[in-house]
Amino acid sequence: MNNYLLLIGISYALVAMFIVWVGFYKGFGTKSKIVISTILPLIYFLHWMGLQQSKGWPSNQTLPTQFELISADVVEPNQSKQIDGNIYLWVRPNEDGAPRAFILPYTRELHQRLFEAKQRSAQGRMQLGKLSGSNSREAGADVGGGMKLSFRNAPRRRLPAKK
């Protein structure tokens, strides 16, 4: 589960607890008003942080088993800057689906396969990605979790006949 979504859930639970507390306890003193005035902005801040961290950021969930590769970006590891390295993929799970961003840990093999796929894409050939089990005979780069990722050219689409 995404940590930021957990943070959003906690912020909603805090608001619900606050509403219950207000509903049962009607005599507010000065201390209670100070506590309320401090807690509510904190809850809103936690909620805002959760929303900012979850929107538009790449998912670390498992890739779809088959997808169209729209684009990729590679951040190579750098020991001197303490950067682990990541591979960002922008994929479309099916023809009618909306694109989704994913993040994978950097591996040299996956970097090489993506480089080749991006070259073919630059030549006008749409690239399809396939996620398969590591025990399959299909060649692919290890992406963790016992899975391999491979890319191939998509079949060319035929234009409909003119009327």
N, C-alpha and C positions, 0 to 999 in steps of 0.2 A: 504494500500500500504506500502511496505517496505520502511522505511526512507532512507536506504542506496541506494536503487534504485532511489529515488527522488534526492539524492545527485549526483548520476551519471548523471541524466537528467539535473540537473542544471549546472554541469560542461560542458556538451556538448553545452548547450545554451550559456554559457559564451564564449566558443571557437567560436561558430557561430557568436556571436555579435562582437567578436574581429576581425574575418575575414572580416565581413562587414565594420567595422570601418577602417581597413587597406585598404580595397578596395576603400573607398571613400576619405580617407584622406592620401595623399601621402607625404606631407612635414613633415617629422618627425624631431622634435627638440630634444635637449638633455633630456628635461623632459619627453617627450613621450617615448624615448628609455628606460629611467629608469622605467617608469610605465610598459611598455611592459615586460621588463626584470624581473620585480617583479610579475606581474600578471600571466604570463605563467607558471612558476613553481608552483604557488599556484593552478592554475587550474589542472595541472597534479597531484599534491598532493591530491586534493579533489577527483579526479577520481580514483586514486590508493586506497585511503581510502574506497571509495564506493565499489570497487571491492573486497578488502580484507574482508570487513564486510559481503558481500553477498555470497561469495563462500563457500560452504561446511557447512554453519551454518544452524541450524534447523529453519524451517519455523513456524511462528505462525499463519498460515492460517488454515482453517478448514480441519480436516482429511477427507480422502475419506470415503464414506459411508461403504464400505467393503474393507478389506485389509488383507494381511498376516503380522503377527507380526514377525519381524526378531529378534529384540532385544529391550531392554528398560533399561533406567538408571534413578534412582530416586535420587534427591538431596532434602533431607528433610529440612524443615524450621529450622532456628537456630536464635533465638531472640538475643543471645549475639553477634553473628557475623553479625547481620542484613541481614540474607539470607532469602528471601521469600520462597524458595523451588520451584523446577520445576521437571517436569517429561518429559524425553526425550524419544521419540519413533522412532525406525527405522522401517519403514513399506514398503511393496511392494503393490502398489494399485491393480495390477492384475498380473497374472502369467507371462506375458511377459514384464511387466514394470520394469523400473529401481527403486531401492530402494530410499526412500526419508526420510529425518529426520524432525521430528515435535517436537515442545515444547508445553507443557500444564502446566497450573498452578497446583501446588501440592494440592492434597486432600487426606486425609487418606483413603477414600473409594477406590479411583482409585489406590492408592499405594497397598492396599490389593489385589485388583483384578489382578493387574499386577504381584504381588508376586506369586499368584496362577497360573497365565498363564505361568510365567517363570518356575515354578516347573514342570508343565505338559510338557513344551517344553524341559526341561532337561531330561525328560523320553522318548523323541523321538516323541512326538506328536506335529505336526505343529499347531500353534494357529492362528485362524482367528478373526479379530476384526470387530465389527459392530457398526456403529454410527447411532443412532436412535433419534427421537424426544422425549423430556422428558415426553410427554403425552402418549407414547406407553406403553403397558403392559409388555414389555420386561425388565428384570432386567438389571441394568447397573449403572455405576458410572457417576455422573454429571460432565461434562467437560465444562460447561458454554455455553452461547448462546442457552439455552433451549435444549441441546443435552445430550444424555447418551451414554456411551461407554461400550460395553460388549465384552467378549472373550469366544471362544468355541473351541473345538478340530475340526480340519479339517477332512473331511472324508479321510480314507486311500485310497491311490492311488493303483490301481491294475497294476501290471507289465504286459506288453504285452506278448502274447503267444510266446513261442520260435518257430522258424521255422526250 
